[in-house]
Amino acid sequence: MSLKKFVICLTAAGFLAVTPLFPTQSHAESQVKSQQLSTPEPYPGHVIKYGDRGSDVKKVQQQLTRNLIPTTADGIFGKKTLENVKLFQHYRFLTEDGIVGPTTWNTLYQTSLPYPGHVTKKGDKGENVVNIQKRLKVVVGNITVDGDFGTKTEAKVKEFQKKMHLQVDGIVGRETWEVLFNYQE
């Protein structure tokens, strides 16, 4: 190895060693991304369907909840789970058969909604507000999903921001959006 390459390697290694001392993300964002994001589970190799029980069913139920379709994660693929899988398939333009094959399984693990490019705040209405309310319902509970960002939604956003050590302003900007849609308990 040439001296030049050796110095470059040492410099890179030194930089990587001190990088954690100089974080570039906020405390909450890095905490959530390092501790909370789920790594996609590999497809188990068999379909998961009505009547099934076990850990694979529980994973499906947990991922449905993370995809804004609240589902009890009891490991039993019953009527409600069947309805929720079909609803998820409908929203993602998949075959609405209620069977979790490779395509549905892999799509379940694509949970994060991209930031819309603008803040969402009190007085706003529409699909972004609905998505925020659905996610808040899963994360902090007890909120009406009506697409209207009113006082109660603002209070739930503030509750979530406080919980995650974000700036508590009741406004869903990029940081709050990213933490909200990537958070898992």
Secondary structure, DSSP 8 states (H G I E B T S, - for coil): --HHHHHHHHHHHHHHHHGGGS--S-HHHHHHHHHT--------SS-B-TT-BSHHHHHHHHHHHHTT-----SSB--HHHHHHHHHHHHHTT---SS-B-HHHHHHHT-------SS-B-TT-BSHHHHHHHHHHHHHT-----SSB--HHHHHHHHHHHHHTT---SS-B-HHHHHHHHH---
